[in-house]
Amino acid sequence: MFTLQLDAPGSGAARLRLSGHLDDAGAREVLHAAADVVKCGCSRLVVDLDGLTSFDADAAFAVTGCTRLSRWLPDGVDVVAATPAGRELAAEAGVPASGPDSMAACPVS
């Protein structure tokens, strides 16, 4: 089962936490949530893949789509992937991923 959590780890920043199995329906949910982050005027988006246990091969488009939104976010998009499933998804999507330390620049308000 896939779950998506949106939180704000810092002023102007938003984090999408993905967990469970990411399928095509979940991927569309992720893209809609990421678009909402842009619409609300956030400056940074963090896509956190560390809660994923598995994913469908076609679901990689969600991560790619999120990173393409960086042109509308002044501080860009970071993909956090320290777990095996998260790293595999980031690699399949062809996007660079960082570890959980990238959230240090985004302290909780």
BELSULZI-V677265 format. One record per pair of residues at least 4 apart in sequence whose C-alpha atoms are under 7 Angstrom apart, sorted by the first residue. I is the first residue (numbers start at 1). J is the second residue. If there is no record, write none. Layout:
<<I | J> <I | J>>
//
This chain:
<<1 | 20> <1 | 21> <2 | 19> <2 | 20> <2 | 21> <2 | 22> <2 | 26> <3 | 18> <3 | 19> <3 | 20> <4 | 16> <4 | 17> <4 | 18> <4 | 19> <5 | 16> <5 | 17> <5 | 18> <6 | 14> <6 | 15> <6 | 16> <6 | 17> <7 | 14> <7 | 15> <7 | 16> <8 | 13> <8 | 14> <8 | 15> <9 | 13> <9 | 14> <9 | 15> <9 | 106> <9 | 107> <9 | 108> <9 | 109> <10 | 106> <10 | 107> <10 | 108> <10 | 109> <11 | 109> <12 | 42> <12 | 43> <12 | 44> <13 | 42> <13 | 43> <13 | 44> <13 | 45> <14 | 37> <14 | 42> <14 | 44> <14 | 45> <14 | 46> <15 | 45> <15 | 46> <15 | 47> <15 | 48> <16 | 46> <16 | 47> <16 | 48> <17 | 47> <17 | 48> <17 | 49> <18 | 48> <18 | 49> <18 | 51> <18 | 52> <19 | 51> <19 | 52> <19 | 53> <20 | 51> <20 | 52> <20 | 53> <20 | 54> <21 | 52> <21 | 53> <21 | 54> <21 | 55> <22 | 26> <22 | 27> <22 | 54> <22 | 55> <22 | 56> <22 | 59> <23 | 27> <23 | 55> <23 | 56> <23 | 59> <24 | 28> <24 | 58> <24 | 59> <25 | 29> <26 | 30> <27 | 31> <27 | 59> <27 | 62> <28 | 32> <28 | 62> <29 | 33> <30 | 34> <30 | 62> <31 | 35> <31 | 62> <31 | 65> <31 | 66> <32 | 36> <33 | 37> <34 | 38> <34 | 66> <35 | 39> <36 | 40> <37 | 41> <37 | 42> <38 | 42> <38 | 72> <38 | 73> <42 | 73> <43 | 73> <43 | 74> <43 | 75> <44 | 73> <44 | 74> <44 | 75> <44 | 76> <44 | 77> <45 | 76> <45 | 77> <45 | 78> <46 | 77> <46 | 78> <46 | 79> <47 | 78> <47 | 79> <47 | 80> <48 | 79> <48 | 80> <48 | 81> <49 | 80> <49 | 81> <49 | 86> <50 | 80> <50 | 81> <50 | 82> <50 | 83> <50 | 86> <52 | 85> <52 | 86> <53 | 85> <54 | 85> <55 | 59> <60 | 64> <60 | 89> <60 | 92> <60 | 93> <61 | 65> <61 | 93> <62 | 66> <63 | 67> <63 | 93> <64 | 68> <64 | 93> <64 | 95> <65 | 69> <67 | 77> <69 | 73> <70 | 76> <70 | 77> <79 | 97> <79 | 98> <80 | 97> <80 | 98> <80 | 99> <80 | 100> <81 | 86> <81 | 87> <81 | 97> <81 | 98> <81 | 99> <82 | 86> <82 | 87> <82 | 99> <82 | 100> <83 | 87> <84 | 88> <85 | 89> <86 | 90> <87 | 91> <88 | 92> <89 | 93> <90 | 94> <90 | 95> <90 | 96> <90 | 97> <91 | 95> <98 | 102> <103 | 107>>
//
